[in-house]
């Protein structure tokens, strides 16, 4: 019988295999110990720091939900002119409180610490997780995966089926398959059940998504609220859904919590790597990521990618299109890929008016040569991590520092009596800016503050 440790390498020092002992994973090289979260290996390069970051983020989410319920209660205690509005607010408040309780139970394995800090403290001390990839970023996908998404899930699986058939006349998975950025794991589950892989490893960095996947693929059902973005009717603002898999997953399905950019696996140990809706959202340059995928595959192994291919970068030269993407893939040690594009529904909840169509770009490429591995990924520069090097005075820092000082000074002038004109005069007296320029600047700043105060946190 194969064990997961056959595939694992230390994400901290890279070269050493991990050994499992009493539920923990240990690197005998750098002596780092990696815990398990309800049986799921927690294989981040700095496991303690990352666990602390997630605990902080999870506590913040619980604080946010509690505050949301308080705000709904306050609105209900005020003047609500329409009976339908009161009914909707009561539904949302109860669902929010129930959802908070469910999250506390689901996330208990992460080891939530005491919830003593204020909401504002957590807001100010957010941890260094990807800014657009938080606890609830893909929560809606959970319901697509395990409740109402039969059409979308089938089409996603068919993209993989066609890619396999293009490289393998039997359209099967052999050996070991890795799904990076697996989310709530429906695609990984469907692939494992349909294509005959000996072993499928589904990895994601979000503990909520994998804890849900562990329960559902293991044969349990979960009750979780869906909160559609654009509800069709009053009862659709918060729906209690039952999440369940068609059948318990067969043997050989493994879950791993880890970072795609420091993947905890031995070089050349996978026959197939699948990256669904991933390559255009990670923070690393695509050529470097392509080299990392190469390193995970054995020679002759396949890389299958599917997703909308919407690269975002401050530099326009790195917002790659399909032709550039294929050029980068072949330069990273892969043969000419099979390419397929298909328009399909995406996140079309039956309770929401917000579903859309996406043109999905799928490619499958075979590794035909090794390439030089990219440098070890660093999320932050050393002057932040170690705290022992001078903080560089970059032009952007200088601009931000000046803006912050001015905004802080404007905030200090707000006393409930001064007008915008009064504050503009003071700025001119302090020789910060002329009064004529200060008035629109103060108005714009206060407009943003006002708008922010009216948005959902």
N, C-alpha and C positions, 0 to 999 in steps of 0.2 A: 504493500500500500504506500502511495506517495504521501509525503508530509510537506506542509507548506514551507518548512525550514529548508527544504531542498532548493527553493527558489530565492530565499532571502539573503540579502547582504546588509551590512550596517549602513544606514543612511548618513551616519556621522563621519566614519572613516573610510567607507566605501568598499574596502578590499576584503573584509573579514565576514565570514558567514556568521549567522546568528544561531544560537542554541536556545531551546525552550526548556524552562525549568519552573515547575509550579505555577504555570500560567503566565510567567514573565519571559521575555526574550532578552538575551544577553549577548553582547559582543565581547568576546574574550580578548580582542585586540585593544580597543579603547576603554573597555570595562563599563560601557554605558548599558544601563538596563532600560528596557522598554516595556511598559505595562500592557495589559489587555483591558479593553473597555467592554465589559459584558461578553467576553470571549473574542472580541475583535482586536487584533494586534494594533497598538498605537505606535507606528513606526516613523516618527518625525525625527529629524536630525538632532533637535534639542527637545526631547520628549517632555521634560518637566516644564520648560518655559512655554511650550505650545499648549500643554494641558492647562497651565495657568491662564493663558490668553483665552482659551475657549471657555473656561469657567467664568472668566470676567464677562465675556460676550453673552453667555447663557444667562448669567445673573442680570445683565443689562436688559435682556429681552423679557425676563420675568418682571423686572421693574417697569418696563415700558407697557406691558400688558396690564399690570395693576393700575398704572396711571391712566391708561386708556379707559379702563372700567370706571375709575373715579370721575373722569371727565364726562362719561356717558351718564353716570348717576347724577352729576351736577346739572346736566342739561334736563334730565327728567324731573329734577326738583324745581326747575324753573318753569317758565311759561312755554308749553308746547301746544301750539294752536290746533294741530290736526290729530285726531285719534290714530290715524294710520302712522303718523310720525312717532307717536308715543309707543305704539306696538313695535315699530321697527327698532327704536332705540332700546327697548326692553330686550328684544331678541338679540341685538348686538352685544349688549352689556352681559347678558347671561352667557352667551357663547364665548365672549372674551374671557370671563372668569373661569369657565369650564376648560377652555383651551389652555389657560395658564396652569391649571391643576394637572392636565394631561401631560404637558411638557415637563413639569416637575417630576412626574413618575417616569416618563420616557428617558429623561436625561439624568436620572439619579446615578447611573453607572459612571458618569463623568465626574462625580464627586463634588456636587455644588457646595460651596462654602456658605457660611452664615450670611444672610441677606441684611446686613446692617447699614451699608452705604446708601446714600440718597440717590435718587434718579439722576439728579444733576451731576453728582460725582462720577457716576458711570459714564454719563454723556461726555464729560470733560476728559476722562481717562480711558477712552476707547483704545483697544489694543491694536497691534499691527497685523490685523487680518486684511486680506484684499478688500479694498473699500467697497467694491461692488459684489462681493461674494460672502455675504454674512449668513447667519443662522437660517433666516427665512427667505433667502434670495430665490431658492428653487422650491419653496414649499408648495406652490401651486402644482409643480410637476409631480409631486407625490400623489396627488389625486388623479392626474392624468395617467400615471403609471399603474395604479392599483385600484381605480374605481371606474372611471368612465371613458378611458382612452383606447378602447379596443381598435378603432380605426387607425388612429395615429400610431399606436404601438405596432400594429401589423405592417403598416407602410414602412416604419423605421426598420423593422426586422427584414423586410423584403429588400431594402437597400443593401443590407449586409449579405443577404442570400445571393443577390445578383453579383455583388463584388466577389464572393467566394466562387460562384459558378464561372466567372471570367478567368479565374486562376486555377480552378479545380473542377473537373467535369462532374464530380459527384456533389459539389457544393457543400462540403463538410469541413468541420474543424477537427484537426488532429493535434495530438500533443497538448501543450499548455497554451492557454489564451489569457491575455491581460486586457482588461478594459479600464482605461485611465479616465478619471472624471466620470465615474459611473453613476453619480447622483443617487437616486432611490433604487437604482439597479434593475429596472424592468427590462431594458434592452439586454443587459448582461444575463439576466435570468432566462429570457426568451432564447438567446443564443445558446446558452448551455443546454436548455431542454430540447432545442430543435436540431442542433448541428453536430452533436456527438463528441464534443471536446472531452478529453480525459479529465482536464481540470480547467476551470475558469476562475480567474482572480479578478474581483471587482474592487477597484481602489477609488476612494474619494477622500477629501480632507474635512468634510462636514460630518460631525458625529451624529447629528439629528437624522440626516438622510440614511446613514448606514445602520443606525439602531432601528429605524423603521424597516429598512430592507431586511435586516436579520430576523426580525419577528415575522414579517409577512412571508418571506421565502421559506422560513422554517415551518410554515403551516398554521401560524396563528392569524387571527384577524384583529385589526385595530380600529377603534372609532376615533376619528379626528374631524374637526370642523374644516370645511372649505369656506374661504372668504373670497368669492369672485370679485374681480376688479370692476366689472360693470354688470351688476345683477339684473336679471330679466324681470324679476318680481320681488315682492317684499320678502317672501320666505327664502329667497335666494341670497340674501345678504349674509347669512351664516347657516350652512347646512351641515348637519352631522352625518358624515359619510362612514361607511364600513370599508376598510381597506383589506383586501385579501388576494392571494395569488390563486391562479387556476388549480394548482396542485403544489404540494411541498416540493422544493427543488431536489433534484437527484444528487447523489453523492459526487463530490469533486468541486463543489461551489464554495469559494473562499472569499471572505471580505477582509480588506486591509484599510486602515486609516493611515494616510500618508500624503506627502507632497509630491506632485507630479515632477517638480523640478529637482527633487532629491529622492527619486524613486528608490525604495529599499529592496532592490532585486539584483541578483548576480548578472553580469554581462552575458548575453547570448543564451538566456535560459527560456525564452518564449518562442513559440512557433508562430503566434499571431498576436499583434497588438492592435487594439481598436481604440480610436480617439473620437468619441461622439460629441459633437458640439463643444470642442475644447480648444483646438489649436489657435483660434483667433481671440480667445479671452484670457490666456495666461499672460503673465507679465514679461516673460522672456521672449527674446527675438525668435522668430520662426525658424531661421536656419539653425540656431543652437538647439531648439527643441527637436528638430528633425534629426540632428546628430544623436540626441539622447534616445530617441526611438530606435535608431539604428543600433545603438549599443545594447539595447534590451533584447534584440532579436538574434536568433541564430542565422547563419548564412542560409539563404533560401526561404527565410521566414517572411511573413506578410504584414504589411502595415495597411490597415483599413481605416480611413477617415471619412466621417460624414458630418454634415452641418451646413450652416448658411454661409460660412466663409466671409465674415464681416470683420476684418481686421481694423482695430482702432489704435492709433498711435499719434503722438504729437507731431511726429515727422511724417509728412506725406509720402516720402519714399518707402516707408515701411507699412503702408496700407495696401497689402498685396492683393492682386486680382488672381483669377484662376490660372492664367498663363504663367505668371511669376511663381505661383505656388508650386506648379508642376516642375518648373526649372529648379527651384530650391530642393524639392524632393529628390530629383535625379542627381543633383550635386551632392546629396547627403548619402550616397552609396546605394541608391535604389534604382531599379530598372524603370523603363518607361511605364507609367501607371495606366491602369484601366480607369476611365473617367465616366461618370454618369451624373446627369442633372435631372431633378424631378421636382415638380411643384406639389406640395402636399399641405394639409391642414396642420396648424401648430397651436396648441393650447386652446382648443375649441371646446371649452366646458359647456355642457348643456344648460348650465345655470347662468352663463355669462354672454354678453353681447360683444365681448372683446376678442374673440378668436380671430386668427388671421391665416394667411397662406404664406409659406416660405418656400423659396427655391433652394433645395438641398443639393449641395455639391459633394459627391462621393468619389473617392479614389481608392484604388487598391494597388499597392506597389510591392515588389519582391526585393528583399535585400540581396544585393549581389556582391558587395564588398564592404570591408570595414572602413571607417573614417576616424579621424582623430577625435577623441572625446572633447566636448566643450569644457571650459573651465567650471570649477565647482560653483554652483549658483549661490549668490549672496543676496538676500532680500534687502539688506541694509548695509550702508558703508561702515567701516570699522570705527569711525569717530562717533557713531551712534551706539554701536554694539558694545565697544569696550569702555567708552567714556573717558579715555586717557589721551586722546588726540585732539588738537584744536578744531573747533567747529569752523568750517570754511565760511568766509564772508562772501557768499556768492551774490551776483547782481539780483537774483530773485529774492534772496534773503533780505538784502538791503531794502528793496522795494516793499516787501512784506513788513519789515520792521517799522519803516516809516508810516505805512498805512495803519498798522496796529496802534502806534503811538497816537496818531491823529484820531482814530476811531475811539480809542480808550478815553482820550481827552473829551471828545464829543459826548460820550456816555456820562462822563463825570459832570458835564454841564446840565444834564437832565435833572431838574429838581421839582418838576411839577408847576413851575411858574414861568420859566424862560420860554420864549418863542424861538422859532428858527432864526428870525432876524436878530434876536438878542444874542444867540450863540454865534452867529456869523460875525457880529461886531467884536465879540471877544476873540475869535480866531484872528481877526485882522489886528487887534491890539497886541496879540501875542506873536504877530508877524509870521503866522503860519500860512495864511493865504489872504488875498484881498476879499473884502466882504462880498463883492459881486460874484466872485467865484465860489465863495464859501456857502452861499445860500443854496444853489443847486446841488453842491456836493453833500451838504448836510441832508437836504431833502431826499436825495437818492439813497444815502446810507440809512436814514430812518424808514424809507419805503421798504428796503430789503429787510430790515429788522421787523417791521410790521408784518410783512408777508410771511416771513419765517415763523412768527409767533402764531400765525393762523393755519400753518401746515401741520399735518400729522408728524410727530417726531420720528 
